[in-house]
């Protein structure tokens, strides 16, 4: 149908055309409706979240064959946000499918007009809407397909108020927190965990630092505390040396900040309450969780009150107080009434095992492993519990089988964590996250007198790193490349524009990993070979490059190569202020100012790179 085409609906699409939502079951739709139907949000307080919730409600009613209600929901949203791209698209789809072609054309014309305006706010809300909706259905699974959409909202929001940006930044921080939890459960490497912790913490700190909704600021403090709790060895001083406002704070300090900002916020109450259980502050945990339940009878609060009661039983002595187990059983059953999650089935099974009802426990473990929603939980725990229960029942063979399954699941979790780590942290990969966005660093994107604007290269018609052979002549006959460029993947967007501008304006041939490395070759081999074949080596220095293992590898080999030559071949460029690495302390280097070069420095750089050399 015409309106399904991307040139009509636009790159954003709408709920009724997004492929991620096409295969949802009625059970999933019914459960989602039970979760969101009573959710109330005020547009003036949280505009993006309001639009996302209303559009989600309309989508659910439409898919649950309540079309008239769905249409009213979308129309009501347009009364509040007349330019809402998703609502216009959804109504255009509904009218087309109902053969109401005149109305269809009306909504289509409005949609075309809005898309042609390319208004940053409307487009950002649309991408946030898509990210929020996909996350709603993925949030209990080990998936992150919504991340590119929230990233896009942040990328195009430069002219949007900080208050609304806080909604998008918080959601991105939440995605990074989820990633951190998956990596922690999967026992990822220390380096990857540290990098993820840093990125998530920076995102939440930005929400706290900017003018925005108090609720999001309080929740950001909450998740900073949770991130610290995920790995007890973490400190802000080590990971975020430049963010002095966080230095000296521990998890409890963060939770206190959250409660001071929003003492009645139900999500803050239940999140902090759940963490107090881990800290063995049981009385306070109960007070906070029950205060949250008085406002909202949420799945999360029931689950974590169940965990509180289970912890109280385990800490009440060798015999334990069976009353805690009875309360935990009730709470986990209440949680399962609201959402079917692997963790609740497993914990309920464990409670039944402790109560002596082993067959019932096995049934719950069986339900747990069949449940696809296993986020924030280690499924291997279920198999170990199952094995213990079977052994007590005299089922030695079954116990051995479950023990083997436990090992298989642990291995799968570790492999999954490795894939997640490689996807987000991989050398030279285009990050899917906020960590590499140019906007994050506040670089100047406008032309200024006396400066060379690197970001203006984004608008040039040449491809970013196309084949240079058709228009460039080497300046150094004895080398394959005139220069090699070393940079952290965090800085790759700026580095790509810088590289392209050098090749185009200075008319020299460079070597960059994305274009010139040999496909299938080892990264280390490609680096060493490329440095040997380059007349000059440009080192981009930033707080991220000095901690990047591959940047250190490149620097070490560049300096080793320089000792073999009778001319200066290493040119350091400080992109962002940081402690100068010891290797460069006695070198003259160029300093960028807000991502730009002074005209004099640009001339010096070009002259240095074009200066003829001879290989020795």
N, C-alpha and C positions, 0 to 999 in steps of 0.2 A: 504494500500500500504506500501511497505517496508520502504520507507524513512520517513513515518510519525511516525515510532516507536521512542520512547524516547532514545533507545540505539544507534540509528543512528544519529538523529538530535541533541541529547544531551538535557540536562535539559533546555537550553535556548530556543530551538525551533526557529521559524522564523515567519515573518509576515503572510505567507500563511498557517501556521498551528496553530497559536495562537487562542484559543477558544474565547478570548475576542473580536476578530475582525470578527467573522463569520457571525454575524447577522446585520451588518450595512446595512442601506437602500441606494438606489441609490441617494436619496436626500441628505443624510448625506455625501456620497462619493463626490458628485458634489460640495457641499458646502466646504468640506475640500480641494478639489483640487483648488477651487477659492482662498482659503486662502494661500496655500503653494506654488502654481505654480511659483510665482514671487520671492519667498524668496531666497536670495543669501547669502551663508555663505562660508567663506574661511577655508579650512581644517587646514592650519597651525595655524590659530588663535583659532578656536573652533573645534577641531577634533571630539569629541563625538557628538556635536550638528550637525556638518556637516553630519556625517554618518547617524544620526537619521533622518534628513530632507530628505536626498537622498533616503534612504530606504523607508520612508513614501511616497515620490513621486512615486517610483516604484510600491509600493503596490497599491496606488490609481489608477494608470494607468492600472494595471493588473485587478483590480476589476471593472474598468470602461470599460473593454473589449478592451483595447489598448495594447495587449500583446507584440507586437514587440517593442514599445516604452518602456514598463516596463523592458523588457529584456536588452535593451540598457542602461537604467538607472542603473540597477544592475551591468552590466559589467563595466560601467564607474566608479562606486564606487570601484570595485575591482582593477581598474588601480591605484587608489589613496591609498586604504587600502586593500592589497592583501589577508589579513587574516581575513577580516570582516565576522564573523560567520553568521550574518543575511543575508547578500548578497549571500554568498555561499549556504545557506539553501534555499533561495528564488529561486535561479537559478536551484538548484537540483529539487525542486518541479515543476517548469515550464517545465523542460526537461522531467521529468517523465510523466507529464500529456500529453505532446505532443508525447509520445512514442519515444523520442530521447534518447534511453537507453545508448548509448555509452557516450554521453555528460553528461547524468545523473550520470553515474558511475564516470566520471572525477571529477565532482563537489562534489560527495559524498566522493570520496577518499580524496580530499582536505579538506573537512569538517571533516572527521574522524581524519585526521592528526592534524588539528588545535585543535579539542576538546581534543585529547590525550595529546597535549602539555600543556593544562591547563594554558595557559599564562594569568596572571592576567589582563593585559591591554585588550586583546581581549575579555575575559569573561566580564569584567566590562563594556566595550562598548556595548556588547550585552544586558546586563541587563538594562543599561541606555536607549538603543534603545527601548526596550520593554516598559519601564516606560514612556518614552516620547510619544510613539505612543498611548498607552492606555490613557494617560492624555489628549492628543490632542482631543480624542473623549469624554472624561468625563469632560472636564474643565468647562463646563457650567452646570454641574449636581452635585448633592450632593453625590459624590462618591469618594472613595480613594483607589480603588483596585490596582492602580499602585504603591503604596507606598512600598510594599515589594520588588519590583524589583529595585527601586532606592536605597533602603537600602542595597540590596545585592551587588550592584555595589560598594558602599562605603566600605562594609565589606571586599571585596576581593582585594581592591586597595592599600594595604600597600606599595607595591613596585613601584607604579605608581607616576609620578611627581605631585607635588602639583598643578601645573598649570591645568592639566586635572581634578584632583580631585575637583577643584573649580567649574567645570561645574556640577558635580554630587551633591556636597554639596549645591550649589545654588538651584538646582531643589528640593532638599529635604527641604530647607528653604521655598521655594515657596509653597510646599505642606503643611507645618506647618502653613504658613500664611493663606492658604485657610481654613485649619481646624479652625484657630483662628476666621476667619470671620464667619464661620458657627456657631461656639459656641457663638459668640457675638450676632448674629441675633437670635439664639435660647435661649438667656438669660440663658446661663449656669452658674453654681456656680462660685463665685469669685475664689475659690481655683483652679478649673479646668482652668479657664481663665488665672490665674497667671502662672500656670505650663506651659500652651501652649505658652504664651508670652515668658517665659524664654527660652524654648527649641528652638523656632523659632529665637529669638534674638541671642542665642549662635551660631546657624548655620550660620546666616548671618555674625556675627562677625568673624567667622573662615574664611569665604571667603574674608573678608576685610583684615584680618591679614596675609593671605598667599599670596605668589607670584602667581598671576593669571591674567586672562583677566581684563583689566580696566573696560570694560562694566559691567561685573558681580560684580565688586567691587562697581561701581556706583549704580547699581540696588539694591545691598544689603543695601547700605545706604538709598536708597529710601524706601525699604520695612521696614527697622527699623523705619523710620519716620511714615510710615503708621500704623505699629503695635502700636506705641504710640498714634496715632490719634484714633485707634479703641476704646480705653478706656482712656479718658482724665486723669484719676487718676494714670496712670502708670508712673513709673520712673525706670530708669536703676539702680539707687543707691539701691533701695529696692529689686528689683528682681535679679539683677546681682551684688551683693556686691563685688565679686572678679574681675570683669571686669572694672577696674578703668578707662580705656581709654574711656568708654562711659558715665561716671558719669558727671552730669551737662548738658548733651545734651538734647534738646527738639526736637520736630518733625521738626521744621523749620531748626534747626542746621543740622539735618540729610539730609534734602533736599538740603541745601546749599553745603554740602560735596559732594553729588551726582552730582550736576550741575558743581561743580568745577572740578571733575574728568572727566566728560563726558558731556560737554556743548552742544554737537550736537547730542547726542544719542536719536533717536526718541522715544524709549520706556521710557527712563528717562524723556524726555520732557513732554510726555503726562501723565505719572503717577504723576509727581510732579505737573503738571498743574491741574490735577483733584483734588489733595489735596488742592491746593491754593483756589479752589472754596469753599471748606469746611471751609477754614480759612478766607473767605470773602475778599481775596486779588484778586478781580475780574480782574483788569487790567493785573496783572501778569499771572493769570490763562489763559486769552485769548492769551497773547503773547506766552506762552509755548505751548498751544494746537495747535495754528495755525502754529507755527514753526515745530511741529511734523507732522502736516498734509501736509506741503509743501514737506516733505520727504516721508511720507507714508500715504496714505488715508485709515487709519485703522478704524475698527469698534469702538475701544475703544475711539479714539480721537473724532470721530463724536458724540458718545454717551455723552461723558463728556463735549463737547462744548454745546450740547443740554441742559445738566444739568446746565451749566454755564448760558446760556440764560434764563432758567427757574428761576434760583436763582436771576438773575438781575431783572426780572419782579417782583418777589415777594418782592424785596428790593427797588423797585422804587416808593413806595408810595401807597396810598389806591387805586388809579385808575390803576396804573401800566402803563408801556409802551408796547402797544400791538405789537410793532415791535420786542421786545424780544421774544414774543410768536411765531410770524411767523418764526423767525430764529430758535427757538427751534424745531418747527414742521419740518422744513427742515432737521435739523440735525438728529432727531430721525428717519425720513424716510430714510436718507442716511445710518444710522446705521443698520436699518432693511434690507436694500438692501444687506448688507454684512453678516449679521447673524441674525437669528430669535431668539430673546431672550425675555423672559417674561418681564423683566424690561423695555425694549424699547417700547413694546406694551402698558404697563401700563402707562409709562410716556407720550407717545404720546396721549393716551386716556385722561390723565389729562390736557394736553395742549389744546386738542379739547374741553374739558369741560370748561376750562377758556375762550376759544374763543366763547362759547355759542352754540357749535355744540354737543348737548348732545347725540343724537342718534349715531353719529359717535364715540363719546367717549365710549358708551356702547359696540359698535362693537369691539373696541380695547381692552377693558377689557375682553371681551369674548375670543378674540384671545390669550390674555396673559395667562389666566388660562388653556388653552389647550396646551400651550407651555411647554415642559418638562425642558427647559433650564432656571432654576430659581436661579442659583447660585448667590451669592453676592447681593441678594435682598430678602426682606420680602414679600412673596406673599399675606400676610394678608392685606398689604397696598392697594393692588388692590381691594380687596373686600370692604374695607372701602370707597375707592373712588367710586366704583360702587354703593354702597348704597347711598352715598351722591347725586350722579347724578340721581338715580332713584327717590329719595325723591323730588328733584327739578322738576322731570317730573310728579309728582303726583302718582308715583307707590309705595305706602306705604308698601304693602305686599312684593313686590320685594326687597325693601330697607331692611326690617326686615330679609328677607331670607339671603341677602348678609352680613348683620351684624353678623348673626349666623355663616355663613361660615367663616367670619374673625376670630371669636373666635376659631372655629375648627382648622383652619390653624395655628393660634398662638400656640395652644396646641400641634399640630403635630410637629411644629418646636422645641418646648421645649423638646418633647420626642426624636426627632432626635438628638438634641444637647446632651441630656443625653446619648444616645447610643454611639455617637462619643466620648464623654468624657470617658465613661466606657471602650471603646475599646482601647483608647490610654493611659489613666491614671489609669486604674483599678488596685486595690490592687493585687499584685502577678501575674498579667497578663504579658505574654511575649510581651513587647512593639513592635510595628511594625516599630518603628522609630529609628532615629539616636541617640536619647537621651540615649539609653542603650548600644550602641555599645562599645565594649572593646577598639576599636581603638581610640575612642574619648579621652580616659584618658591617652594615651601614657604609658600604663603599659609595663614593660619589658616582652617579650615573650621568650627570649633566656636564657639559663642556664648561671649563673654567679657564680664564686667561692665565697663561703661563704653565698650564698643565696639559699632559697627554691623557686623554680619556680612554682607558682600556675597554670599559663596558660598551662604548659606542660601537665597537666591533661587532656586537650582537646584531646590529642593523645592516651590516654590509652584506651584499648579495652573494659573496663567495661562500662556498661550503666551509664549515668550521675547520676541518682538517683534511681537506681534499688532497688529491695527488699533486705534489708540487712540481713534478718533472715538466709539465707542460708550460710553465711560466717562470721558473726560477733557474738561475745558473749558479753553480757552486762557486764560493769565493776562495775555498781552500782546496787546491788540487789534490793534495795528498790524503784527504779524508773524504769519506763518503758523505758526511754531514758537516755543516758549518757549526752546528751547536746541538747539544743534548739538553733537555730540560728535566729537572728533578723537582717533584712536588708531592705533597700529601693528597690523598684522595679527597680530603675535606676541602681542599682548595682547587679541585680539578676544574670547576666551572670558570673561575677567574683565569686559571692557567691556560685553558683552551683558548680563551679570547686573547690573552697575552701572546701566546704562541702564534696564533693566526695573524695578529697585527705585526709581529716581528717578520714573519715570512712575507707578508704583503707589502709593508712599508719599507723595511730595511733590505728586502730582496735577498734573503739568505735562506738556505735549506736547513730545516731543523729535523730533529729526531724526537718523536713522541710515542709513548707506549701504545696508544690506541691505534696508530696508523702503521708504525714502522717495526714493531716487534714481530719476530717470526712466529706464525701460528703454530701452536702445539709445542713450542719450545719452552724450556724451563724459564721461569721468571728471572732467576739469578743469572742464567746464561745470557738471556736477552739483555739484561742490564749491563753486564760486563762487556759484551760484544759491542753494544751501542756506544758506550763510553769510549772504548778504544777507537771506534770509527768516527768520533766527533772531534772537531778541532777545538771547540770550547764547550764548557759544561756550565750551564746556568742553574744555580741552586736557589729555589724559592723557599725562604725561611719563614716559618710561622709557628705559633704555639703548638699546632698539630704536627707539623713536619718534624719538630725536634723530638717528638715521642713516637713517631711512626717507624716501625722496624725496617720497612723497605726504603724509606728515605735515608735512614742511617746507613743502610747497606750501600745505597747509591753514593752518599757523601764519602764514605770510606774508600770506595773504589775510585771515585773521582780524584780524591787527594792522592791516592797511591799512583794513579796514572799521571798526575801533575808532576810527581817527582822524577818521572822518566823524560820529561820534556824540558826544553831550555827556554820556555816562554810561559807567561801567565795564561793559564787556560781555565781556571775556575773563577766564575763570577757570581758572588753571592748577592741575592736581592731579598731584603727584608720586606715581606708583604704586610705582615702584622707584627706589632711589638711583642717581643718575647726575650727571654734570657738568651744572650748570644752563645751558641755552642762554642766550646773551647777551641775547636779546630779553626774557627773564623775570627777569633779575638784579635789577631794581628793583621787581618786582611781589611782592605778598603771595600766596603759594600754599598750598594745603592738602597736607599730607604724609600718605599712607597708612602704616599700620604693619602689615606682613605681610598686605597686601591688605584691611585693614579700616580704617574711620574711627573716630576717637573720637566719642562722642555729641555733644560740643560742636562738632566740625568738621562733622558731618553736619547739625546744626541750622543752623550758619552757611551751609553750602552751600545747603540748602533755602531759607533766608531770602533769600539772594542771588539765587537763580534765580527766586523768586516775586515779587521786588520789581518793582513796576510801572515801566515806562519808556514813553517816547514816541519814536516814530521822527522823525528830523529830515530 
